[in-house]
Amino acid sequence: MHRHLISLLTFYCLSLSLLASPLKHDAYDTLDLYWFTSRPFVYENEAGEMEGIEPDMLRSFQRYLEKEENISVTLNWVKANDFSHILEIIKGTDDPDAIGVSALSITDERKEYASFVDPYLPDITVLISSKGTPIVRSFEELYEMMRSMDAVTIRDTKYEMLLNNLRKQIGLNFDIIYIESEQNVIEGVASRTDCFGFIDLPVYLLQVESGGEVVRQNFFTVKGQGYSYMMPVNNNWKDHFNRFLVHVDYRDEISDIISGYLGEELYGFIDDLYRGEALGTSILTKEKEMQLELLKNVNFRLEQEQTVRKILIVSTSIAVLFLVAIGYLYYRNQKATNLLLGQKGQIEVQQQDIQQKNEQLMNRNAQLVALNEEKNNLVRILAHDIRSPLSQIIMVTDILNQKIDDNLPETDVKLLNQVTASAERINKMVTKILDVDGLEENRVKVMNERVDIRDVMKDVAQRYRPIAAKKNIDLSVEFCDDHYMIRTDHLLLLLVLENLVSNAVKFSDQDNSVELRAQCEYDSVLFKVSDKGPGFSENDKKKLFNRFQKLTAKPTAGETSTGLGLSIVKKYVQDLGGKVWVESEFGKGSTFFVKLSA
C-alpha cells in the first residue's frame, strides 16, 4: 500500500512539471533498443522472442503511448556485442530514439554523458564469495580471506567499479578475472573456488530461493540510485517514459511485471529495503526466511513421497491378499501339482514383502544417521570455536602466575589457579572431542589454502614456549626461508606440529632442548622435531603410530597422555598427502620427520 502511495505522490509532482513543457512527436516512430543478456531483466527465449522485466515494460509503454498520447511506436531490438558496447552506443550516438536496455544502474559517471528515466526498481549490490568460504566478522578477517582469493566481474560494469573502490578501501591489490558479458557474475563465482565479486541483490536472492550455494558477506552492501533505461542527452522519450511510470492505469501493471519475474514477496522486500537503513540485518533475515522455506518445501516433498510409498505398500498388501485368496480357491480345485505351484507363488510374494520392509528400515536408518551427523557437526563446531579462546586463557593465566607478587592476597592466587585448572581441563575435553571424533568417524575436511610455514612454526613455538619454560627446556625454531608458501590445510598442519612439539616437551627431562626445524626444497618441505628424551625401543616403533598405545617412555613432569597424539599426526599427515616417520635410538632422543608437497 505504501509503495502505491509513494508512486501516486511522484506521479502528481512529475505530471505538474511535464505539463509545463510537453514534447511533440510524429504519429509513428521507431525505438532502437540496444540490449545484451541480463537475466531476469532482458534475454531472448528459444523462439527468438524478447523476454524479461524490461521487454515487458517496454511493450506496456508501447500500449501507453498509443492509448494515452496517440503515438504509435515500433520496438526495434538491436543486440549489442557486450555490455560495454551498449554504453559506447548511447554515449556516441546522435539518434534521439536510441535506448539502452540491460538492467542499467544510474551512476554519476554515466550521468555525465547520458540521460536516465526515473528508476523503476531499487538498485542494491551485495558482495558474494565461493561455496565453502567463511562468513567474515571484521575487516581484518575480510582482508585475510581476500589475500588468497580472486575477484570475478564483467568489464565496464558497476561491479568492476565497486571492485576497484574495494581495492582502494582495504589496500589490497587482488587479481580480477573478467568473464564474458553474457555470463552472470554469480555463476562465475559459484563455478570457481576461492573467488568473490559484486552482484545485484535480486539476482542473489533468486539464487538463494532456488537453493544456490554461494556465500554473501555482510560487508560492502551498496545502495545505488536505481535501475533505469539509458538514453542520449538529446533523447525524445524521457518525459514520456516518466509519465508512463507514474500513470495511474499502468503503475499496477509495472508492479505485476516485476513481481512476475522476481516474485511478489521478493519485489516487495527489495522495495521496502531500499527505504530502510539496516540493510545487512534485513537481508540476513530474508536469507534465513528463504532458506527455511526451501527446507520446508524439501520436507513437504519427502512427506509426499512417504505418502505415496505407504499407498503403494497398502496396495501391494491388498494385492497380496487377493492373490492368496485366488490361490486358496485355486488350490481347492486343482490337483497336487497345482498346490505346489500355489505355494511357490506365496513364497515369492512374501519375499517381495520382506524386501519392501527392508527398504523402509534402510530409509529410516539413513534418516537417523543424518540427524546424528547434524548433532555431531554442532558438537564439533562448538568444540572448535571455544578451543582458541581457551588456549589464550591458559597462556595469560600462566604469564600472570609467573608475575604474581607476594603482596597478592591468597584468595586471588587461589582464584587464578582455579581459572587455570578449569581452562586446562576444558581444553583437554575439547581436544579429545575433536581428535577422537575426527579419527573414529573419518570426517576430517582438508582445505586447500596458501600457508606461510613461518607463521605456523612461530604460532607453535609461541604456544609451547611457556610450557617448555616450566621445565627449563629451550624450544628453538629454525626457518628455511622468510616466507615459504605451500598449499595445504593450515589447521591440520598446525595440529601435526603441535602434537609433535607437545610430545617432545612432555617426554623431555629438565634443562634440556627441543628443536623445530624446516628444510625447504623446490617441490616439498621437510619438518623436523628433535628432542633429547628417552627415545623409542624397537618394540615401541612397531606400535608407534597406533591409537591408544602406551609406550615405554613416560611424561617427565606428571603430564597426562591419552595415547592418541601420534595416531592423530599420522592420520592428518596422510590427509595432507604427506609422509611421517621417526629416527630414534633408545636412550638417545628422537627426531620426527614430516614431508609435505609444496
C-alpha positions in Angstrom: 0.0 0.0 0.0 2.8 2.5 1.0 4.5 1.7 -2.3 1.4 2.8 -4.3 1.1 6.0 -2.2 4.7 7.0 -2.9 4.2 6.3 -6.6 1.0 8.4 -6.5 2.8 11.4 -5.0 5.6 11.1 -7.5 3.0 11.0 -10.3 1.4 14.3 -9.3 4.7 16.1 -8.9 6.1 14.8 -12.2 2.8 15.5 -14.0 2.9 19.2 -13.0 6.5 19.6 -14.3 5.8 17.8 -17.5 2.6 19.6 -18.4 4.6 22.9 -18.4 6.7 21.7 -21.4 5.0 18.9 -23.4 7.0 17.2 -26.1 5.7 16.6 -29.6 6.3 13.5 -31.7 5.4 12.1 -35.1 2.4 9.9 -35.0 4.7 7.0 -36.0 8.1 6.4 -34.7 10.7 3.6 -34.1 12.6 3.0 -30.8 16.1 1.5 -31.3 16.5 -0.7 -28.2 20.2 -1.8 -27.6 20.4 -4.7 -25.3 22.5 -7.6 -24.0 21.5 -10.6 -22.0 20.9 -9.9 -18.3 18.5 -12.4 -16.7 15.8 -11.8 -15.5 15.8 -8.3 -16.8 16.3 -8.9 -20.6 17.0 -12.1 -22.6 15.9 -14.0 -25.7 13.9 -17.2 -25.4 14.3 -20.3 -27.5 11.8 -19.0 -30.1 13.9 -15.8 -30.6 11.4 -13.6 -28.7 12.4 -11.0 -26.2 11.5 -11.7 -22.6 12.2 -10.3 -19.2 11.2 -7.4 -17.0 12.4 -4.7 -19.3 10.9 -6.0 -22.6 7.5 -6.5 -20.9 7.7 -2.9 -19.5 8.6 -1.5 -23.0 5.6 -3.4 -24.5 3.4 -1.8 -21.8 5.0 1.6 -22.6 4.2 1.0 -26.3 0.5 0.4 -25.4 0.5 3.5 -23.1 1.8 5.8 -25.9 -0.8 4.6 -28.4 -3.7 4.9 -25.9 -2.8 8.0 -23.9 -0.6 10.1 -26.2 -1.8 8.9 -29.6 1.8 7.9 -30.7 2.4 4.6 -32.4 5.9 3.2 -32.0 7.8 0.1 -33.3 10.2 -1.7 -31.0 13.4 -2.4 -32.9 15.6 -4.8 -30.8 19.3 -4.5 -31.5 21.7 -6.9 -29.7 25.0 -5.3 -28.7 28.3 -7.1 -28.8 28.5 -6.9 -25.0 27.5 -4.8 -22.0 30.2 -2.1 -22.6 29.1 -1.8 -26.2 25.7 -0.5 -25.1 27.4 2.3 -23.1 29.5 3.2 -26.1 26.5 3.3 -28.4 24.4 5.6 -26.1 27.5 7.8 -25.4 28.4 8.2 -29.1 25.0 8.3 -30.9 23.1 11.3 -32.1 19.9 9.2 -32.5 17.3 10.7 -30.2 15.3 7.4 -30.4 18.1 5.2 -29.0 17.5 3.5 -25.7 19.9 1.3 -23.7 18.2 -1.8 -22.2 20.1 -4.2 -19.8 19.3 -3.5 -16.1 21.5 -0.4 -16.3 22.3 1.3 -12.9 22.2 5.0 -12.6 25.7 6.4 -11.7 27.1 9.9 -11.5 29.7 8.9 -14.1 27.1 7.8 -16.6 25.0 10.9 -16.0 27.9 13.0 -17.5 27.2 11.6 -21.0 23.7 10.1 -20.9 20.2 10.7 -19.6 18.1 8.3 -17.5 14.4 7.9 -16.9 13.2 7.7 -13.3 14.3 4.3 -11.7 11.8 1.5 -11.9 13.5 -0.7 -9.3 15.8 -0.1 -6.4 19.5 -0.9 -7.0 21.2 -2.7 -4.2 24.5 -4.6 -4.7 26.0 -7.3 -2.4 29.4 -8.9 -2.0 29.4 -12.7 -2.5 32.1 -15.4 -2.3 32.5 -19.1 -3.4 30.8 -22.0 -1.7 32.7 -23.1 1.5 34.3 -19.7 2.2 33.7 -18.4 5.8 31.4 -15.5 6.6 33.9 -12.9 8.0 33.1 -10.8 11.0 35.6 -8.0 10.7 37.6 -6.0 8.1 40.8 -7.8 9.3 39.2 -11.2 8.6 37.9 -10.0 5.2 41.4 -8.8 4.3 43.0 -12.1 5.3 40.4 -14.1 3.3 40.8 -11.9 0.2 44.6 -12.3 0.2 44.4 -15.7 -1.3 41.3 -15.1 -3.5 40.5 -13.7 -7.0 37.7 -11.4 -7.9 35.2 -12.1 -10.7 33.5 -9.4 -12.7 32.4 -8.0 -16.2 34.3 -5.1 -17.8 32.8 -1.6 -17.8 30.1 -2.5 -15.2 29.3 -1.1 -11.8 30.6 -4.4 -10.5 34.0 -3.6 -11.8 33.8 -0.1 -10.4 32.9 -1.4 -6.9 35.8 -3.9 -7.0 38.2 -1.0 -7.8 36.8 1.0 -4.9 37.2 -2.1 -2.7 40.9 -2.3 -3.7 41.4 1.2 -2.6 39.4 0.9 0.6 41.1 -2.2 2.0 44.5 -1.6 0.4 44.8 -5.0 -1.3 45.6 -5.4 -5.0 43.8 -8.7 -5.6 43.6 -10.2 -9.1 40.4 -9.8 -11.2 39.0 -12.5 -13.5 37.0 -11.0 -16.3 34.1 -13.1 -17.7 32.1 -12.6 -20.9 29.1 -10.2 -20.7 26.6 -13.0 -21.5 27.7 -14.8 -18.3 26.5 -13.9 -14.9 28.9 -12.9 -12.1 27.1 -15.1 -9.6 27.6 -18.2 -11.9 31.2 -17.2 -12.3 31.8 -17.1 -8.6 29.8 -20.3 -8.0 31.7 -22.3 -10.6 35.1 -21.5 -9.0 36.8 -21.8 -5.7 38.4 -19.0 -3.7 36.6 -16.2 -5.6 34.4 -13.3 -4.8 32.5 -10.5 -6.6 29.6 -8.0 -6.5 26.2 -9.0 -7.7 22.7 -7.4 -7.7 20.6 -8.2 -4.7 17.6 -9.5 -6.8 19.8 -11.9 -8.7 21.4 -13.2 -5.5 18.1 -13.7 -3.7 16.6 -15.6 -6.7 19.7 -17.8 -6.5 19.1 -18.4 -2.7 15.4 -19.2 -3.5 16.5 -21.9 -5.9 18.9 -23.5 -3.5 22.2 -21.9 -4.6 25.3 -22.2 -2.5 27.4 -19.0 -2.8 28.1 -17.1 0.4 27.0 -13.5 1.0 29.4 -11.4 3.0 27.9 -8.8 5.4 30.3 -6.1 4.3 30.1 -3.6 1.4 26.4 -3.8 0.7 25.9 -0.9 -1.6 22.7 1.1 -2.2 22.7 2.6 -5.7 20.5 5.2 -7.5 18.2 2.6 -9.1 17.8 0.6 -12.3 16.7 2.6 -15.3 16.7 3.0 -19.1 19.6 4.9 -20.6 19.2 7.4 -23.4 21.3 10.0 -25.2 21.2 13.5 -23.7 19.2 14.8 -26.7 16.6 12.0 -26.4 12.9 12.2 -27.3 11.4 9.9 -24.8 12.5 10.6 -21.2 9.5 12.7 -20.3 7.0 10.3 -22.0 8.5 7.4 -20.1 8.4 9.2 -16.7 4.7 10.0 -17.2 4.2 6.3 -18.1 5.9 5.2 -14.9 3.5 7.1 -12.6 0.3 6.8 -14.7 -2.5 5.6 -12.5 -3.6 2.9 -15.1 -0.1 1.5 -15.5 1.6 1.6 -12.1 0.0 -1.7 -11.0 0.8 -3.3 -14.4 4.5 -2.4 -13.9 4.4 -3.9 -10.4 2.8 -7.1 -11.8 5.5 -7.4 -14.5 8.4 -7.1 -11.9 6.6 -9.4 -9.5 6.1 -11.9 -12.2 9.9 -12.4 -12.6 11.1 -11.7 -9.1 8.0 -12.9 -7.1 5.6 -10.6 -5.3 7.2 -11.2 -1.9 10.8 -10.6 -3.1 9.8 -7.5 -5.1 8.0 -6.0 -2.0 11.0 -6.9 0.2 13.5 -5.1 -2.1 11.2 -2.0 -2.4 10.8 -1.8 1.4 14.5 -2.5 2.0 15.6 0.4 -0.2 13.9 2.9 2.1 15.3 1.3 5.3 18.6 1.8 7.0 19.7 -1.6 8.4 20.4 -3.2 5.0 22.7 -6.0 6.4 20.3 -7.1 9.1 17.2 -7.1 6.8 19.0 -9.0 4.1 20.2 -11.6 6.6 16.7 -12.1 8.0 15.3 -12.5 4.4 18.0 -15.1 3.6 17.1 -17.2 6.7 13.4 -17.0 5.8 14.0 -18.1 2.2 16.3 -20.9 3.4 13.7 -22.1 5.9 11.0 -22.0 3.2 13.3 -24.0 0.9 13.8 -26.6 3.7 10.0 -26.7 4.3 9.4 -27.4 0.6 12.0 -30.3 0.7 10.3 -31.7 3.8 6.9 -31.4 2.1 8.2 -33.3 -1.0 9.6 -36.0 1.3 6.3 -36.3 3.1 4.5 -36.7 -0.2 6.9 -39.4 -1.3 6.4 -41.2 2.0 2.6 -41.0 1.5 2.9 -42.4 -2.0 5.1 -45.1 -0.6 2.6 -46.0 2.1 -0.2 -46.2 -0.6 2.0 -48.5 -2.6 2.6 -50.7 0.4 -1.1 -50.9 1.2 -2.0 -51.6 -2.4 0.6 -54.3 -2.6 -0.7 -55.8 0.6 -4.2 -55.8 -0.7 -3.0 -57.4 -4.0 -1.1 -60.0 -2.0 -4.2 -60.9 0.0 -6.2 -61.0 -3.2 -3.6 -63.4 -4.8 -3.6 -65.5 -1.6 -7.4 -65.8 -1.8 -7.3 -66.8 -5.5 -4.5 -69.2 -4.7 -6.6 -70.8 -2.0 -9.6 -71.2 -4.3 -7.2 -72.5 -7.0 -5.7 -74.9 -4.5 -9.1 -76.4 -3.7 -9.9 -77.0 -7.3 -6.6 -78.3 -8.6 -4.5 -81.4 -8.2 -1.5 -81.8 -6.0 0.8 -80.3 -8.7 -1.2 -77.1 -8.7 -0.9 -77.0 -4.9 2.9 -76.8 -5.2 2.7 -74.0 -7.8 0.4 -72.0 -5.5 2.9 -72.4 -2.5 5.7 -71.2 -4.7 3.7 -68.1 -5.6 3.1 -67.4 -1.9 6.8 -67.6 -1.1 7.7 -65.1 -3.9 5.1 -62.7 -2.6 6.4 -63.0 0.9 10.0 -62.3 -0.3 8.8 -59.2 -2.1 7.1 -58.0 1.1 10.2 -58.6 3.1 12.3 -56.7 0.6 10.0 -53.7 0.8 10.2 -53.7 4.6 13.9 -53.9 4.4 14.0 -50.8 2.2 11.8 -49.0 4.7 14.1 -49.9 7.5 17.1 -48.7 5.4 15.4 -45.4 4.7 14.6 -44.8 8.4 18.2 -45.7 9.3 19.5 -43.2 6.8 17.3 -40.5 8.4 18.7 -41.4 11.8 22.2 -41.2 10.5 21.6 -37.8 9.0 20.2 -36.5 12.3 23.1 -37.9 14.2 25.5 -36.3 11.7 23.9 -32.9 12.3 24.3 -33.4 16.1 28.0 -34.3 15.7 28.6 -31.3 13.4 27.2 -29.0 16.1 29.4 -30.6 18.8 32.5 -30.2 16.6 31.7 -26.6 15.7 31.2 -25.6 19.3 34.3 -27.5 20.5 36.4 -26.0 17.8 35.2 -22.4 18.4 36.0 -22.5 22.1 39.4 -24.1 21.7 41.3 -21.0 20.7 40.0 -18.7 23.5 40.7 -21.4 26.0 44.3 -21.6 24.8 44.6 -17.8 25.2 43.2 -18.0 28.7 45.7 -20.7 29.7 48.6 -18.7 28.3 47.5 -15.5 30.0 47.0 -17.2 33.4 50.4 -18.8 33.1 52.0 -15.5 32.5 50.1 -14.0 35.4 51.2 -16.9 37.7 54.8 -16.1 36.8 54.4 -12.5 37.7 52.5 -13.0 40.9 53.6 -10.5 43.6 54.0 -11.7 47.2 51.5 -9.0 48.2 48.7 -10.5 46.2 46.1 -11.9 48.5 46.0 -15.6 48.9 42.3 -15.7 47.9 43.2 -14.1 44.5 46.0 -16.5 44.0 43.6 -19.4 44.5 41.1 -17.9 42.1 43.8 -17.5 39.5 44.8 -21.1 39.9 41.2 -22.3 39.7 40.8 -20.4 36.4 44.0 -22.1 35.0 42.9 -25.5 36.1 39.4 -25.2 34.8 40.6 -23.8 31.4 43.2 -26.6 31.0 40.6 -29.3 31.9 38.0 -27.9 29.4 40.8 -27.6 26.7 41.7 -31.3 27.2 38.0 -32.2 26.8 37.7 -30.1 23.7 40.8 -31.7 22.2 39.6 -35.2 22.9 36.2 -34.4 21.3 37.8 -33.1 18.2 40.6 -35.7 17.8 38.6 -38.8 18.7 35.6 -37.8 16.5 37.8 -37.0 13.6 39.7 -40.2 13.8 36.8 -42.5 14.5 34.3 -41.0 12.0 36.9 -40.1 9.4 35.2 -36.8 8.7 38.2 -34.5 8.6 37.7 -32.0 5.9 41.0 -31.0 4.2 41.2 -27.4 3.0 43.5 -26.3 0.1 45.0 -23.0 1.3 48.2 -20.9 0.7 50.0 -21.3 4.0 53.2 -19.5 5.2 55.1 -22.2 7.1 57.0 -19.5 9.1 53.7 -18.2 10.6 52.7 -21.8 11.5 56.0 -22.6 13.2 56.0 -19.2 15.0 52.5 -20.0 16.3 53.5 -23.4 17.6 56.6 -22.1 19.3 54.6 -19.2 20.9 52.1 -21.7 22.3 54.6 -24.1 23.8 57.5 -21.9 25.0 55.7 -21.1 28.3 55.1 -24.9 28.8 58.8 -25.7 27.9 60.0 -22.9 30.2 58.4 -24.6 33.2 60.9 -27.4 32.7 63.7 -25.1 31.7 63.6 -26.6 28.2 65.0 -24.4 25.3 62.5 -24.6 22.4 64.3 -23.3 19.3 62.9 -22.7 15.8 64.9 -22.7 12.6 63.2 -21.5 9.3 64.4 -22.3 5.8 63.2 -19.0 4.3 61.5 -15.8 5.4 58.2 -16.6 3.7 58.0 -20.1 2.2 54.4 -20.7 1.0 52.8 -24.1 0.4 49.3 -25.2 -0.5 47.9 -27.3 2.4 45.4 -27.2 5.3 46.6 -24.6 7.8 44.8 -26.1 10.8 45.8 -29.7 10.1 49.5 -28.7 9.7 49.3 -26.7 12.9 47.8 -29.7 14.8 50.5 -32.0 13.4 53.4 -29.8 14.6 51.6 -29.0 17.9 51.3 -32.7 18.7 55.0 -33.4 17.8 56.3 -30.4 19.8 54.0 -31.2 22.7 55.3 -34.8 22.9 58.9 -33.6 22.7 58.4 -31.2 25.6 56.3 -33.7 27.6 58.8 -36.5 27.4 62.0 -34.4 27.8 63.8 -34.0 31.2 64.5 -30.7 32.9 67.3 -28.5 31.5 67.1 -29.9 28.0 66.3 -28.7 24.5 63.7 -29.2 21.7 64.2 -28.2 18.1 61.6 -27.4 15.4 63.2 -27.0 12.0 62.1 -26.7 8.4 64.1 -27.8 5.3 62.6 -26.3 2.1 63.2 -27.8 -1.3 61.9 -26.9 -4.8 58.7 -29.0 -4.6 58.5 -30.0 -0.9 59.2 -29.0 2.7 60.6 -31.3 5.4 59.7 -30.5 9.1 61.9 -31.9 11.8 61.1 -32.1 15.6 64.0 -33.3 17.6 64.4 -33.9 21.3 66.9 -35.5 23.7 64.4 -37.6 25.5 64.3 -41.3 26.3 63.9 -42.4 22.6 62.0 -45.5 21.5 62.7 -49.2 21.7 62.3 -51.5 18.7 59.0 -52.7 20.2 57.8 -49.1 20.6 58.5 -48.4 17.0 56.2 -51.2 15.8 53.1 -49.7 17.5 54.3 -46.0 17.5 51.5 -44.5 15.3 48.6 -46.7 16.5 45.8 -45.3 18.6 45.6 -45.6 22.4 49.1 -47.1 22.7 51.0 -46.8 26.0 54.7 -46.8 25.1 57.8 -47.3 27.3 58.6 -43.6 27.8 56.5 -41.7 30.4 56.0 -37.9 30.7 58.7 -36.4 32.9 56.6 -33.9 34.9 53.4 -35.9 35.5 51.7 -34.7 32.3 48.7 -36.8 31.0 48.9 -38.9 27.8 45.9 -40.4 26.0 47.9 -42.4 23.5 46.2 -40.6 20.6 48.8 -37.9 19.7 51.0 -39.8 17.2 48.0 -41.6 15.6 46.4 -38.1 15.1 49.7 -37.0 13.5 49.8 -40.0 11.1 46.1 -39.5 10.1 46.4 -35.8 9.4 49.7 -36.1 7.5 48.0 -38.8 5.3 45.1 -36.4 4.8 47.5 -33.8 3.7 49.1 -36.2 1.2 52.4 -36.3 3.1 54.7 -38.8 4.9 55.7 -39.1 8.5 58.5 -41.2 10.1 60.8 -41.3 13.1 64.5 -41.8 13.6 65.3 -42.8 17.2 67.8 -44.8 19.3 66.6 -45.9 22.7 68.0 -43.7 25.4 69.4 -41.1 22.9 66.4 -39.0 21.9 64.2 -38.9 18.8 63.6 -36.9 15.6 60.2 -37.0 13.8 60.1 -36.1 10.1 57.0 -34.7 8.2 57.4 -34.3 4.5 54.7 -32.3 2.5 54.5 -31.3 -1.1 54.8 -27.6 -1.8 
